[in-house]
């Protein structure tokens, strides 16, 4: 029987997409038509080059259109993409905002296929005996594969788990039980983490990145398995984070914005980053998605811009006086060109308003919403396309440890006050004008959220009478609400928020913020089935062994 390649996602979703050599890797002298003939003796440089397909897949996973940068935030309480009156957008983004998920939404297919392309790239590399003979390369590729599976597990939960590359004709994968997949990811990361090396160069997966991934796995355990909660996973999370913290290899960057420059290689905060580069590896489309076409004149950047994104005023309201993350993340009000002159739109000053109308009824007008400027925009660049990705930051390690200490009430000699000190440490760089404002207490972190949750939209038309539809819930009933607010301010637009508001629950209930709260035009839900997304329809069509996730039907 002829052998065939792994077809986890069927059709064009595998091999080729995941095995494109991209980025900065120099392969001019040795061109591989396929991975390693048995006769070829690999040099160390050759072995390093074999990781290129694995790494380039990660670029697509994060910054591919509808990728992780989108899917992790657009269903959250921070930002979205509305019907932009006179511009467009809307449609599936509105469904993402309202949690009206179905198997035909492009976000789901893209994230399924891109992550499985990464899995297949790893499986192909590990199938080569000469490549696998290097303990370092083998460990790193296995850690990458665990990272891809982590993403798939987080998003879809009931996923096929396969670790081989060659299969017999007619083979199709079966879904593994979530408990099985979780234990496999845990076992894989525990086995290879210490073998991944101490090199923390930007773009390389080190032992510290592997421990960070393992810590994430432990941090989210109770949210993923709400009927099988176990505090020991928070303890395990702290143990992993202490490997990173106690290494002395990382520190907070002096300035918050140092982590979002086009080149972040100088930031001491980056535990793991994805390198992007002009001409060879572009991707970050935040400037293009957020900035109005006329607003490009502020930086004179050359790429397209349609101003799709909106940030919810209810979120902006949680920023504190003096917190410089507000001005380093968002641009609002009248906009000016590089020469200081007002930017005009149809003869009127371009003015980004804080207030919004609606996600779809009638939608948002062109000047509505402040705009994201967190990622560096350089004059003459395409936008933010070449900005590196700060995939894991030291600030995240510190705040994850603080969260676990608060949930445990202390651990291994450290207390809730130590948790507050960690949060204060992260906040300090953002309150330099008045350092006293950076200090927080455990009681504040364990208190309610300042986010005034509730349905809030204006269904009137621009220039006409307002018609507010409002039904507020507030945030006082959210566990560790003060910490949840801090996570939002620190990690906004870093593919972070969905997981956070799934993990934080409403006091006295089993409902989390993600499903149980409302914001802008999204209403509370009756259950938590939207904690995970539907299996994409094209995956279901290609593999009859796959079953749709609970609560979902076929694509509309």
VONUPA-253959 format. One line per 8 residues: their letters; for each residue y, x, z of C-alpha. Coordinates in steps of 0.001 Angstrom, whole numbers, plus 524288, in hexadecimal, padded with zeros to 5 digits. Each point is the difference from the previous one (the first is absolute). Example, Ala and Ser with C-alpha at 12.3 -4.5 7.8 and 13.67 -1.06 7.14 Angstrom:
AS) 7EE6C/8300C/81E78 | 80D70/8055A/7FD6C
// end
This chain:
XXXXXXXX) 80000/80000/80000 | 80D38/80588/7FC03 | 8095B/80352/80AFA | 80D6B/7F9B1/8002A | 80C82/802B0/8074B | 80372/7F896/80C50 | 805F2/7F2ED/7FC32 | 804E9/7FB39/80D08
XXXXXXXX) 80B7F/7F91D/7FA11 | 7FA8C/7FDC5/7F278 | 8073F/800E8/7F315 | 80AEA/80A0A/7FEBB | 80222/801AE/80E86 | 7F80D/80C4F/80233 | 7FE62/80E18/7FBC3 | 80A6E/801ED/7F5B5
XXXXXXXX) 80B37/7FA9F/807F4 | 7FBBA/80784/80BFC | 7FD23/80CC2/7F8FB | 80CFE/80259/7F94F | 804F5/80D7A/8036A | 80E29/7FE67/803F1 | 80A8D/8061F/80819 | 8027F/80E67/801A1
XXXXXXXX) 7F23D/80578/7FE9F | 7FF98/80B07/7F5FC | 7F3E0/7FE4C/7F794 | 80507/8073A/7F3F5 | 7F65A/80B40/800BA | 7F3A2/7F85D/802DA | 7FE6E/7F2C8/7F99B | 7F4BD/7F7D3/80506
XXXXXXXX) 7FACB/7F5D0/7F694 | 7F794/7FB73/80B3D | 7FDAA/80487/80DC3 | 7F8D6/80CE8/8009C | 7F458/8036A/7F7F9 | 7F501/8055B/80837 | 80219/80D69/7F9EF | 80E37/8012A/803C2
XXXXXXXX) 802F2/807FC/80C25 | 80BA3/7FA38/80701 | 80AE3/80855/8056E | 807C4/7FB81/80BD6 | 80B11/7FC29/7F6D1 | 7F693/7F7FC/7F7CD | 7FB3F/7F8D8/80C04 | 80DF5/7FCEF/80405
XXXXXXXX) 80280/7FA94/7F255 | 7F4B3/7F688/80112 | 8078D/7F83F/80A39 | 80A64/7FC83/7F5EC | 7F95E/7F34D/7FBB3 | 7FE7C/7FBB4/80E1D | 80E12/80316/8030E | 805DE/7FA0D/7F3A6
XXXXXXXX) 7F8C7/7F363/8030E | 80727/7FF85/80CF4 | 80D00/80043/7F8D7 | 7FBF8/7F3DB/7F884 | 7FB01/7F97F/80C5A | 80D11/8018D/806D9 | 80A18/7FEDA/7F530 | 7F8C4/7F908/7F52C
XXXXXXXX) 806AA/7F322/7FCAA | 7FB41/7F5EF/809F6 | 7FA59/80B77/807BC | 7FFAE/802DC/80E95 | 80EBC/80199/800D6 | 80104/7F1C0/7FBAD | 7F42E/7F934/805A5 | 801F3/8051A/80DDA
XXXXXXXX) 80DD6/7FAA2/8010C | 80219/7F48E/7F6CF | 7F82A/7F6B0/80885 | 80704/804A1/80C37 | 80C11/7FBF2/807AD | 808DE/80AD3/7FAE3 | 80213/7FEF9/7F165 | 7FB83/7F908/7F3D6
XXXXXXXX) 80304/7FCEC/7F1DF | 805BB/7F275/7FD37 | 80362/7F888/7F3E4 | 80C52/80767/7FC46 | 808AD/7F5E8/7F995 | 80476/80515/7F2E2 | 7F71B/80BDE/800E6 | 7F1F0/7FBE3/80221
XXXXXXXX) 7F55D/8054E/808EE | 7FA00/7F5E3/80910 | 7F2E7/7F9B9/7FC05 | 7F4D0/8077C/8068A | 80982/80690/8096B | 80380/7F2A2/80545 | 7F199/7FD47/80259 | 7FEF0/80CF4/80726
XXXXXXXX) 80B95/7FC7D/8089C | 7FAEF/7F277/80378 | 7F1FE/804B9/80230 | 7FB5C/7F722/7F518 | 7F5FF/809F8/7FBB0 | 7F648/7FE0C/7F50B | 7F651/808CD/7F91F | 80830/800F1/7F3AC
XXXXXXXX) 80BEF/806BA/805F3 | 801F0/80D54/7F9CF | 8022D/80732/80CD4 | 7F1E4/7FDCD/803D6 | 7F9D1/8045F/7F348 | 80876/80C3B/7FF5F | 7FD02/80454/80DD7 | 7F183/7FD28/7FE65
XXXXXXXX) 7FF03/8078A/7F345 | 808BE/80B78/803AA | 7F92C/80293/80CE4 | 7F294/7FEFD/7F9DD | 8047A/80955/7F55C | 802BE/80983/80B09 | 7F2A7/7FD66/805FC | 7F951/80288/7F2FC
XXXXXXXX) 807AD/80C8A/7FDD9 | 7FB23/804B0/80D45 | 7F20B/7FBDF/7FD42 | 7FFFC/8073A/7F30D | 80518/80C8A/80610 | 7F666/7FF5C/80B55 | 7F4C9/7FDFF/7F66A | 8020B/80DA8/7FAA5
XXXXXXXX) 7F7FB/809B9/807B3 | 808DE/80BA8/7FD97 | 80C12/7F896/8042A | 7F91B/7FAC5/80BF4 | 7FBE2/80DCB/803D1 | 80DA1/8026F/80577 | 800A8/7FA97/80DC3 | 80ED7/7FEC8/7FF58
XXXXXXXX) 800A6/7F8F9/7F2EA | 7F4A2/7F731/80341 | 8060E/7FC32/80D02 | 80D40/7FD31/7F9EF | 7FA46/7F7B2/7F528 | 7F7F3/7F856/809D7 | 80C51/7FDD6/8080F | 80741/7FB4F/7F3ED
XXXXXXXX) 7F4E5/7F6A8/7FD22 | 80091/7FACF/80DE5 | 80E9E/7FDF7/7FE0E | 7FDBE/7F7DF/7F3C7 | 7F599/7F81B/806E5 | 80928/7FE38/80B91 | 80A06/7F9CB/7F6E0 | 7F5DD/7F707/7F9E1
XXXXXXXX) 7FAA1/7FC2E/80D4C | 80D8E/7FD52/8055B | 803BA/7F75D/7F483 | 7F347/7F90D/7FCAA | 7F669/802CD/80B2D | 7F3A2/7FB38/7F8E2 | 7FE8C/80AD3/7F616 | 7F539/80758/7F8DD
XXXXXXXX) 7FCEB/80D08/8066D | 7F9EC/80A1A/7F711 | 7FFF8/80EC4/80133 | 7F8B0/80421/7F3B8 | 80473/8019B/7F1FB | 7F414/7FDBA/7F773 | 7F88C/7F331/7FFF0 | 7F58D/7F9B9/7F77E
XXXXXXXX) 80352/7F686/7F528 | 803B5/7F28C/804CA | 803B0/80489/80D94 | 80B0C/7F8D2/806D8 | 80448/801F6/80E16 | 7FE9C/7F6A8/80B51 | 80A20/7FDA0/80A79 | 7FD96/806CE/80CDB
XXXXXXXX) 80213/7F943/80CF9 | 80D5C/803B6/805A4 | 7F997/80633/80BDB | 7F7E1/808BE/7F71B | 80BB5/80472/7F801 | 80819/8028E/80C2A | 7F55E/80855/80618 | 7FE27/80779/7F34F
XXXXXXXX) 80E7D/80355/7FEFD | 80013/80419/80E43 | 7F3D2/80854/7FE99 | 804E1/8065E/7F383 | 80D2F/803CA/805AC | 7FA2E/804E6/80CC1 | 7F65C/8086C/7F896 | 809B2/80678/7F6C3
XXXXXXXX) 80D0A/80039/80735 | 7FE7F/80D81/8061B | 7FB03/80578/7F31A | 80C26/7FC0B/7F83B | 807B1/80C1F/8039D | 80CD9/802E5/806D3 | 8084E/80128/7F3A5 | 80A8E/7F5B1/80150
XXXXXXXX) 806B6/802BB/7F31A | 805DD/7F3E6/7F9FA | 7F5E2/7F984/7F781 | 7F40F/80564/806EE | 7F746/7F821/808D9 | 7FE2F/807F1/80C70 | 7F830/7FD7F/80C4D | 80C39/7F9E8/805D8
XXXXXXXX) 80110/7F62C/7F4F1 | 7F1A8/7FCAB/801FA | 80225/7FE10/80E99 | 80BD4/7F781/7FD01 | 7F7AD/7F77C/7F730 | 7F5AB/7FEF6/80A94 | 80A6B/7FC76/809F8 | 804AC/7F519/7F6F3
XXXXXXXX) 7F213/7FB01/7FF31 | 7FF18/7FF53/80ECD | 80DA0/7FA45/801CD | 7FCE1/7F45F/7F757 | 7F234/7FD52/804C8 | 80354/7F495/808CF | 808A0/7F9B2/7F5A6 | 7F527/80105/7F5EC
XXXXXXXX) 7F58B/7FB35/8097B | 8077A/7F66D/808C4 | 7F34D/7FA65/8055E | 7FB05/80D53/8040F | 80B79/8066C/806D0 | 7FD7F/80CB3/80719 | 80A82/8083A/806AC | 7F810/80C49/7FDF3
XXXXXXXX) 804EC/80077/7F1FB | 80DE1/801EA/804F2 | 7FAEF/80B36/8084F | 7F966/805E9/7F40A | 80CA4/7FE62/7F881 | 8077F/807CD/80A31 | 7F598/80AA4/7FFDC | 801BD/80185/7F14B
XXXXXXXX) 80EC1/7FFF2/800EF | 7FFC0/80A6A/80A70 | 7F961/8092E/7F659 | 80C25/7FE8D/7F78A | 80A1A/7FFFD/80ADD | 7FA20/80B46/807A6 | 7FE74/80883/7F3E6 | 80E68/803A4/80078
XXXXXXXX) 80060/7FFAD/7F12B | 808E9/7F428/7FEC6 | 80D50/7FBC9/804ED | 80995/7F522/7FD66 | 80968/8030B/7F503 | 80DEE/8020A/80489 | 804B2/7F4B3/7F7B1 | 7F8B4/7F37C/7FCE5
XXXXXXXX) 8038B/80134/7F197 | 7F9A7/80D70/7FEF5 | 7F318/7F8C8/7FE78 | 80486/7F883/7F3F8 | 80631/80A78/7F7A8 | 7FB29/80265/7F23F | 7F954/80C3A/80559 | 7FAF0/7FE49/80DE5
XXXXXXXX) 7F869/80CBA/800AC | 809BA/805A0/809CE | 7FE66/7F4EB/809C7 | 7F7FD/8041D/80BE1 | 7FC5F/7F1C2/801F3 | 7F6E8/7FE23/7F469 | 7F1B9/7FFB2/80400 | 7FBE8/7FBF0/7F268
XXXXXXXX) 8085F/7FD7C/7F411 | 7FE18/7FCD0/7F1B1 | 80757/808E1/7F6B6 | 80796/7FA23/7F4B5 | 806F3/8081B/7F5D9 | 80975/7FE5F/7F4AF | 7F94F/7FDA3/7F2D1 | 7F23A/8022A/8050E
XXXXXXXX) 7FE08/7F6B1/80B4C | 80A33/7F564/80194 | 7FDCF/7F34D/8070A | 8091D/7FBC0/80AEC | 806D9/7F407/7FA70 | 80793/7FBAB/80C0A | 80D72/802D3/7FA35 | 7FC3E/7F900/7F37F
XXXXXXXX) 7FAC7/7F428/80741 | 80B45/7FEE4/809A4 | 80CC7/80461/7F9C1 | 807AF/7F6BD/7F74A | 801BD/80530/7F236 | 80E9C/80188/8021C | 7FD98/8068A/80D18 | 7FA02/80BE9/7F980
XXXXXXXX) 80DD9/80531/7FE7F | 80032/80359/80E88 | 7F683/80B25/7FD00 | 8007D/80045/7F133 | 7F13E/7FF68/7FF1D | 7F9FC/7FDC6/7F2B8 | 7F45F/7F713/80247 | 7FF28/7F16F/7FE86
XXXXXXXX) 8047B/7F746/80B25 | 7FF74/7F148/8019B | 80242/7FE0A/80E78 | 7F37B/7F8C6/8031E | 7FE1B/8030C/80E5F | 805EA/7F8AF/80B69 | 8002C/80377/80E6E | 7FF9F/7F489/8095F
XXXXXXXX) 80C27/7FE69/8089C | 7F731/7FC7B/80B70 | 7FA6A/80DB3/7FF2B | 80D3A/806A7/7FEA7 | 80437/7F941/80C85 | 7F673/80818/80826 | 80751/80CBF/7FD7F | 807AE/80492/80BDE
XXXXXXXX) 80E17/8047A/80068 | 800A5/80E7E/7FD5B | 7F2AF/80109/7F97B | 802B6/80849/7F403 | 7F351/7FBAD/7F9A4 | 80753/7F3D6/7FBAC | 809BC/8076E/7F793 | 7F5B5/809DB/7FBB0
XXXXXXXX) 7F704/7F530/7FB3E | 8089D/7F514/7FAC2 | 80C43/7FE94/7F7B3 | 80838/7F3CB/8018F | 80D84/7FB17/7FCB9 | 808F1/8045D/7F4DB | 7FA5C/80ACD/7F786 | 8075D/80B90/7FA63
XXXXXXXX) 7FD1A/80959/7F4EA | 7FEB1/80EA2/801F4 | 80E75/801AD/7FCF5 | 803AD/7F64C/80AB1 | 803CD/7F4ED/7F6FA | 7FAE3/7F233/802B5 | 7F3FA/7FC37/7F855 | 80275/7F388/7F85D
XXXXXXXX) 7F668/7F58E/7FBE6 | 8053B/7F662/7F5F3 | 80DA8/803BC/8045B | 7FD27/7FDD4/80E72 | 7FD7B/80A8E/80A36 | 7F193/80285/8024A | 7FDF0/7FBB5/80E12 | 7F284/7FFD9/80632
XXXXXXXX) 80012/7F4A5/8098A | 7F7BB/7FFF0/80C3A | 7FD1F/7F18C/7FEF0 | 7F620/7FA1B/7F69A | 7FD03/7F2B7/7FA56 | 7F170/7FE4A/7FE09 | 7F3BC/8067C/7FADE | 7FE9D/7F597/7F55B
XXXXXXXX) 80857/7F3F4/802CF | 808FE/80353/7F980 | 7FCF1/80E7A/801C5 | 8095E/80B41/8027B | 80C43/802E3/7F842 | 80261/80D83/7F9FF | 808D8/8055B/80AB4 | 7F848/7FA8A/80B5E
XXXXXXXX) 7F94C/8095B/80960 | 80287/80DAF/80490 | 7F8C6/80A59/7F832 | 7F641/80A5C/803F5 | 8054D/80DEE/7FF38 | 7F645/80671/80938 | 7FA13/8088B/7F55E | 808FC/80A30/7FA30
XXXXXXXX) 806C6/7FC84/7F343 | 8056B/80BB8/7F8C2 | 80A66/7FF83/7F593 | 7F9EA/8009C/7F288 | 7F236/7FD31/804D4 | 7F822/7F45F/7FB61 | 801D1/7FA2B/80D8B | 7F6BB/80368/80B00
XXXXXXXX) 7F4B7/8028D/7F6B4 | 7FDB6/80E11/8042D | 80159/7FE03/80EA9 | 7F442/804E1/807B9 | 7F89A/7F664/8089C | 7FFCC/8026A/80ECE | 7F269/7FA08/80155 | 7FE04/803E3/80E3F
XXXXXXXX) 80B4F/8043B/808A7 | 80040/80624/80D7A | 808C1/7F4E1/8048C | 7F4C6/7F6CC/7FCEC | 7F6A7/8081E/80826 | 80954/7FF62/80B9D | 80240/7F156/7FEF7 | 7F17F/7FD4D/7FE07
XXXXXXXX) 7FD2B/80752/80C91 | 80AB9/7F85E/806ED | 7FA0F/7F33A/7FB54 | 7F287/803A3/804E2 | 8053D/8044B/80D40 | 80724/7F311/80167 | 7F413/7F81A/7FC0E | 7F777/80785/8099A
XXXXXXXX) 809EF/80097/80AFA | 7FE5B/80ECE/7FFBF | 7F517/8095A/7FC94 | 7FB03/80D38/80446 | 80B2A/8029E/80966 | 80AD0/7FAE3/7F71A | 80741/7F386/80332 | 8082C/7F556/7F9E7
XXXXXXXX) 80BF8/8080D/80385 | 7FA85/80AE4/7F78B | 7FEDC/7F616/7F50C | 80E5C/7FC9D/80190 | 8036F/80E77/7FFB7 | 7F8F1/80181/7F2F5 | 80796/7F4BE/7FA21 | 80CB7/80569/8057B
XXXXXXXX) 7FCC9/80D18/7F9C5 | 7FECF/7F9B5/7F28F | 80C5D/7F7F6/801CF | 8085D/80B6E/8048D | 80398/80512/7F286 | 80579/7F2AD/7FC53 | 8097D/7FE9F/80B6B | 806D3/80D29/7FFDA
XXXXXXXX) 80D63/7F9FF/8023E | 7FB59/7FA2D/80CDE | 7F2DF/805DD/80425 | 7FEFC/7F6AC/80B73 | 7FD42/7F4E8/7F675 | 7F39E/806C5/7FB79 | 7F957/7FE86/80D22 | 7F691/7F49D/80182
XXXXXXXX) 7F75B/7FBD2/80B36 | 7F218/7FB36/8003D | 804EC/7F2AD/80438 | 808B0/7FF1A/7F3F3 | 7F4DB/803CE/7F706 | 7F6F8/7F607/80657 | 80A44/7F554/7FF2B | 80265/7F68C/7F4D9
XXXXXXXX) 80480/80300/7F254 | 80E46/7FEA0/7FC2B | 7FBAC/7FA6A/7F2F5 | 80427/7F1C0/7FFA1 | 7F3EA/7FB0C/7F91C | 80088/7F309/7F90F | 8019B/7F989/7F2D7 | 80DCD/80279/7FB29
XXXXXXXX) 8050D/7FD37/7F24F | 80BBB/7FA35/7F91F | 7FBDC/7F6AF/7F538 | 80DE8/7FDB4/7FB8C | 80582/80621/7F3C2 | 8099E/80B26/7FF54 | 80DD6/7FACF/80086 | 7FB69/7F2C5/804EA
XXXXXXXX) 7FD3B/7FA90/80D6A | 7F643/8074D/80880 | 7F367/7F90B/80365 | 7F976/80796/80ACB | 7F1C1/7FD9F/80342 | 7FD99/8064A/80D2D | 7F50D/7FF6E/809F3 | 8005E/80B78/8095E
XXXXXXXX) 7F501/80510/808A8 | 805E1/80C93/80502 | 7F846/80C02/803FB | 7FF5B/7FF81/80EC2 | 7F1AA/7FC45/7FF93 | 7FB64/80C1C/7F89D | 7F7F3/80A1D/8074D | 806B3/80D37/8008C
XXXXXXXX) 80B0E/7F9F7/7F82F | 80970/80AFE/80302 | 7F699/809F7/7FA61 | 7FD7A/7F77F/7F416 | 80EA7/80003/7FD32 | 80048/80EBF/80117 | 7F4E2/80159/7F64F | 80777/7F767/7F676
XXXXXXXX) 80C81/807FA/800C7 | 7F8ED/80CFC/7FEF8 | 7F61D/7FD21/7F53E | 80660/7F5AE/7F776 | 7FBB6/8015F/7F1C0 | 7F573/809F1/80339 | 7F436/7F721/7FD7B | 7FF30/7FD86/80EA9
XXXXXXXX) 80476/7F26E/803A8 | 7F49E/7F754/7FBF7 | 7F687/80733/808D4 | 8098B/80009/80B5F | 80259/7F160/80041 | 7F17C/7FD70/7FE5B | 7FD73/80890/80BD7 | 80A58/7F9DB/808E7
XXXXXXXX) 7FCB8/7F28D/80538 | 80716/7F46D/805D4 | 7FE26/7FFCC/80EA5 | 7F5AF/7F6C3/8052D | 7FA11/7FDBB/7F290 | 7F6DD/8067D/7F651 | 80A3D/7FE61/7F559 | 8075D/80BD3/7FB19
XXXXXXXX) 80DF7/8013F/7FB33 | 7FBA0/8013C/7F1C9 | 7FA0B/7F26D/7FFB0 | 805C5/7F930/80BCA | 80E7B/8026D/7FDED | 80963/7FB8C/7F56E | 80B5A/8074B/7F9B8 | 8095F/7FD17/7F4EA
XXXXXXXX) 7F825/7F64D/7F7C4 | 7F26E/80301/8053D | 7FA2F/7F640/809B6 | 7F5CE/8019D/80AD1 | 7F1C4/7FEF0/7FC26 | 7F4DB/7F864/80622 | 7F6AA/80B88/800D8 | 7FEC9/80E83/7FD3C
XXXXXXXX) 7F86C/80035/7F344 | 80B95/80665/7F91E | 7FE2C/80C06/808B4 | 7F7EA/80490/7F470 | 802D3/7FDBD/7F1AB | 7F701/7F919/7F65B | 7F679/807F3/7F7F3 | 80656/80140/7F276
XXXXXXXX) 7FB14/7F666/7F5F9 | 7FCE4/80A72/7F5E2 | 7F74F/806ED/809E6 | 7F8F6/7F336/802E3 | 7FE60/7FD49/7F18A | 7FA1D/80D65/7FDAB | 7F672/7FFFC/80B55 | 7F8B9/7F389/803CD
XXXXXXXX) 7FB98/80665/80CAE | 80DC8/7FF7B/80571 | 803D5/7F474/80876 | 80DFB/7FB9F/801FB | 80625/80236/80D44 | 80067/7F464/80949 | 80B0E/7F65F/7FDC2 | 801E0/802FD/7F187
XXXX) 7FBAA/7F9C1/7F363 | 80045/804A6/7F1E9 | 80CD3/803C2/7F994 | 80980/7F51C/7FD02
// end
